[in-house]
């Protein structure tokens, strides 16, 4: 099928996410290799978003290709059956996770993983309230959508009872006075503890956090904050759930981002990188304490494709590839390279802040570096097309062959974890060319409309 026909059929029959459907202009990926893909015009792109932060091993990794070629030899079986690929993958994930983890429940995607984790926490604790943060994204299904704390939740509202939001630190935009990150963390933790007590600790099943909020701008937690959340959860017998859908499987420079902060959550949710994006797979990692609960209490949930043997086989191949490539150490080395290039961006007129952990990075654009006025008001881009300043900048990036996406005023840089030093420099040269063109296109920006939140 030629690209023109593909685009026509896509426009006619497919609903695309997060967009108005009329006059869409979706690219067709005609071929790909490593960190690159090509569109229907044979234009080459650096895949600096790893598609949607899941192509961690790049495109057409040989180990995955070999595994895909062999899955026709495997038997399919429903979740109630044991399979070699499912058992092997669960064992391996537990081994890679924090020391308190014991079992895995498989799902098909990140949103479903978060839904299941909430149900588990409610079953274990007897509570019904779920705390989550503003500036978080946990999925777009009804439950995960209401767990989400930014504008993309609005399509799921009004929410069922029990979803409670709390504020989180945003170091670059912090409105409070503080002398150290530890002091800032303490201020937020004090307010959170007050909110827990106001809501009634016995009513709260879980506190859910993206260990590092991803699509809202790779918002790195200040020192002591994640550990402080764990302390509060233990104090009030609340389940701590870490959403590692984006940050897991090496993205942050550890197998799971919670490892950076010396915590042992009760539940960890994952998806995306577990298969390198080749097939849909997600899951929940249960602590030994939570797993033991379901030894003698009925687990009231299920899914047709939980632990599908063919998909789990690709998960095993992906983890084997991560280990063969020494991915964790490679990401740490590449973090230094990308981090140095990000620091250079601060010299540009409209770059307000840069943030990076592993190969999980964001560039925040502003209208004014002194006032830090964001280009897009927080929470104001729900349901809108990518127009205006940010739309113009991401278009310039695409024209240069730098493929990624923005959410509000943040541009994500999350390449495949296989990227090399030379490839980082080539890609970031393109990013800087787009910034130069952006400044030429907009020597001044209209100010005074954004809320500096």
N, C-alpha and C positions, 0 to 999 in steps of 0.2 A: 504494500500500500504506500503510495507516495505521500510526501509531507503535506501537500495541499489538501488531499482527501482526509488525512488524519485531523488536520486543523478544522476542516469543515464539519466532520462528524463530532469532534469534541465540542464545538460551539453549539451544535444542534442537539446533542443527546446527553452531555455531561454537565453536572453541576459542580463547579469549582468552589473550594473553600474560601471563606472570608472575602468575598467579592461580589459586586453586581455582575450579573451574567451577560448583559448586553454589551457587545463590542469588546469582548475580551480578545486578547491577542497572545494566546499561550504559545510558547516556543515548543518545538518538537525536538527532543534529544535523539539525534540520529546515530551517534556512536560516542563512546567514552573510553577513557583509559587513565588509570592512576588518579591524579587529582584534577583531571580535565574532562570536559565534555564538549560536544559540538552540536550546533543547532541545524535547522533545515537549510540555512544559508551557508553551511560549512564554517560558521564562525566559531572560533575556539574560546572557551571560557575556563578560567581558574574557578574550580568549584569551592569557593571560600565560605560556603555554608554547609558543605558536606550534605547537599540536598536539604534536608531539614534536620541537620545535626544528627544524622544517623549513618552516613556513609563513611564511618570512621576508618575503614580499611581502603578507602578509595574505590575506584571503579574497576571491575573485572580482576579482583585479586585472585591469583591462580589457585590457592587452596579452596576458596569458596567456589570457584568455577568447577573444580574437580569434584567437590562435594555435591554440587547441583547435578552434575552429570551422573552421579551414582545413586541419587535418591529413588530412581525407578526400581532399584533392587530392594527397597524397604517396604515393609507392610504398614498400611495405615491401621490405626486402632483407636477406639474411643478412649476418653480420659480414664475410665474405670480399669483399663488394662495397664499393666506395666510394660514399658518398652526400654530397650537398651539406651537409645538416644536420650530419652527423657530422664532416665535415672542418672546417666553419666553427666548430663548437663547440670542437673540440680546439685549433684555432689560437687561439681567443679565450682559453681557459683557460690555455694556455701563456703568452700575453701578460700575463695577470693575475698569474701565479705568479712566484716568485723568478727572478732572471735566469738561473740555471743550468738551468732546466727546458726540456725539448725536445719531449716527446711525451706522449700520453695513451692509456691503455688503459681502455676503458669497461666498467663492470659495472652491476649493477642495484641495489646497496645497499652500505651502509657495511661490514658484516661481510664481504661478498664482496670488497670493495676491499682490506681488510686481509689476507684470505687470499691474494689475488693478489700483493700487495706482498711478503709473506713468501716466496712461491715465486720471485719475481724476485730477491730478495736472495740466496736460497740458490743460484740458478743462476749469479749473477754472481760470488759470493765462493767458492763451494765449501764454505762452512761449513754447519752444520746446526742450531746453537743460535740461539734467538731470545730476547733479553732484553726484558722489559717490566716495568712497575712495579706495585707494589701500589697500591690506590686508583685503578685504571684500569678503563675499560670499552671494549671494542673490538668487541663483537658477541656473538651467541649460537650461531653455527655452531660446528662442532667445533674448528676451528683458532682462529677468533677468540675462541671461548669460553675456550680455554686460554691465549690471549694476555691475556685479561682478568685483572685482579689483585684483584678483590673477590668478594663472595659469589656473584654470579651466574655465576661460572665453575664452581661445584661441580657443576652438572648436566652439564658436559662432561668432568669428571674420571672416571677417571684419565687424565692427558694422555699423548700420545705422547712419546718422548724428545726433549729439546732445548729445552723451554720453561723459562726461568730467570727468576725474579722478583727485583727489587731494590727497595729502599726509596726513598722520595721525600720531599722537604721538605713540611711542612704547617705553615706559619708560625704559625697560630693555636694549634696544638696541639704546638708543637715542645718536645721533652723535653731537647734539648741546650742548653747555655749558648752564647750568641754575642753579639757586640757590633754586628754589622752583617749585612745580608742577604748581602753578598759572603762574609763569613766562614762563614755557614751553608751557602751553596752550596759553598764549598771543602770543608767537612767531608763533605758528601754525595758530592761528586765524587771525593774521596780514597777513600772506601769503595767507590764504584763501580769505580774503577780497580783496586783490590785484587781485587775480585770478578772483573773481566775477566781479570786475570792468573791467578787461581786456576782459572778455568774453561778457560783456554787461548784467547788471542785468535784463533788460527788456526781454532778450531772455531766461532766466532761469526759468523753471517751478518748479523745486524741487531740494532739496538737500537731498539725501537718506543716512542714516547711519544705520548700525547695532549698536544699543545702546551700546552693548558690543559685539564686534566681537567674534564669537564662534569658528568655526572650524579652524580659523587661530591662535588660541591660547588663547582664553579668555583674550583679550587685554583690560585691564581696563583703562578707560580714566583718564587722570590727572585732578586734581581739577580745576573746572571752565570751562573745555573744552566743555562739552555738553551744558551747559547754554550759553556759548559764541556762539555756533552754532545757538541756538535758537535766540539770539540777532541779529545775522547777517541776519537770515531769515526774521525776523520782519523788520529790517532796509531796506532791499531791496525787500520786498514783494515777497519772495520766499517760497514755501511750504516746511515745514520740515516734512520728512517722517522717522519714526523710524521703522526699521525692527526688530520685536520682535518674529520672527518665532521660534528661539531657546530660547530666554531669557524670553519669556512671560509665564504666568500662573504658577508663583511661583518659577521658576528655579533660579532666582537671589535673592530670598528672599523678593520680592515684586510681586504683580500681574503682573506688567509690569516694566521692568528695568528702563524705563524713570522716574519712580517715585523716584528713588534714587537721581535724579539730578535736581528735582524741575523744570521740563519743561512740557509744554503742546504742543505736536506736532500737526500738522494739520491732519496727517494721521498716523495710526499705523497698521502695517501688522502683522498677526499672523497665526499660524497653529499648527502642532505638538501637544503640550500639551493640546490644547482645548478639545480633546477627549481622552487624555491619550494614543493616538496612536491606539485606537481600530478600528476606521474608519477614512478615510481621510476627513479632513475638514480644511479649512483656511478662511481667510477673511481680510477685511480692516475696521478699525474703523474710522469713519469720524468725524471731529470736527463739532460743530454746524454751524460754518461759511461755511465750505465746503458743509455740508448737505443742507443748505439753498440755495446754488447756484443751486442745482439740483431740488429744488422745482419749479423753473420757467425756468430751462434750461434742455434740453433733455439729459438724461444719455445714451450715445451711447455705451453700452456694455451689455454683457449678457453671461450666461453659462447654459447649460442644467441642471447641478446638483447644481446650486446655492441654498444654503439653503435647501438641500434635507431633508425632514422631518425625515427620519429614522436616518440619520447621526446626525442631530441636537438633536434628543432625546438622543443620546449617549453623546453629548456635555453637555447637561443639567445634565446628570447623573454624568459626570466627575466633573463638577464644584460643584455639591452637595457633592461629595466625598471630594474634596479639602477642602470645608468649614467644613464638619464634622470632618475631621482629623486635623483642625486648621493648615493647611499646611504651611502657611506663617511663623507662629511662630516656627513650627517644623523645617523648613529649616534654620531659623536663629540660632536655637540651634545647629543643625547639622553642620552648617558652622564653628562654633567654634571647634568642634571635628575634622572635616576633615582638617581645617586650621592648627591645631596643628600637625597633622600627616604629612601634606605637608611640614611644616617647618623642620621636622626631615630629610626630603629627601635632604635638602641642604648640608648635611654632606657627601653625596655620590659624587664620583669623577666626574661623568658626568652630574650631575643635576645643571643646570645654574640658573634657576629661577622657582618659583612656583607662581601661581596667582589663586585667588578664589573670587567669589562673590556669596553668597548663596551656592547652590550645583552645581555651574558652575565653573569648575576648570581645570587647565592645568599645566602640568609639562614640562618644556622646557629642552631638553638635548643638551649638547654642547660637542665639542671635547676637549676644553680647557677652564677652568673656568676663567682664567685670560684674555685671548683674546676674550672670548665669541664666538669663532668660532662655527657656527651652524653645526650640523651633515649633514644636507641637505641644499644646497644653496636655498635661497628664490626664488621661481618660477621655480626651475629646475626639479621638480618631476612630471611635467605634462606628462601624458601618459606612465609613467614608472611603472614597477612592484614594489612591496614592497620588495626590496632587500636591501642588505647592512646593515649598523648598525641599522637603525630604524626598518627595517624588522625583524632583529634578535631580537631586544628588544621586539617588539610586539608579536613575536612568543613565547618568554620566558614568557611573561605575560599570553598568552593563555594557555601555558602548565601548568601554576600555577592555571588556572581557573579564571583569571581576564580578562574579556572580554571588550575591548574598541577599539578605533582606533587612529591612529596618522595622522596628516597632517604635512608634512615636519618634523621639529624637535620637534613638540609639541605632547604630549600624553594627550588626554582629559580624565578627570574624571568627569562624569556627571551621577551619579547613579539615580535610581528612587527616587523621593522626599520622599518616605515612609521609606527610609533606617534608621536603628537604630544606636545608638552609638556602640553597640557590633558588628554589621555588618560592620560598617566603619572600626573598628580596625581589624577585620578578613580580610577584603579585602585589607587594606593597608599593613598588614603583608605579604600578597602575593606579593604586589607591591615591597616591600623591598627585598623579596627573589629573585625576578626577577632582581633587581638592583645588588644584590650581584653576581648572576650568570653572569650578563652582564659584570661586572668588571673583573671577572675571565676569561671570554671568550675573552675580549679585554683589556688586561692590558695597552695597548697603542693604540692610533688611529692615522692614517695617517692624517696629518694636511697640511694646505696651499692651499686648493682648494676652500673653501667656501668663498663667499662674505659676509662679516659681515654687512648685511643690516637690 
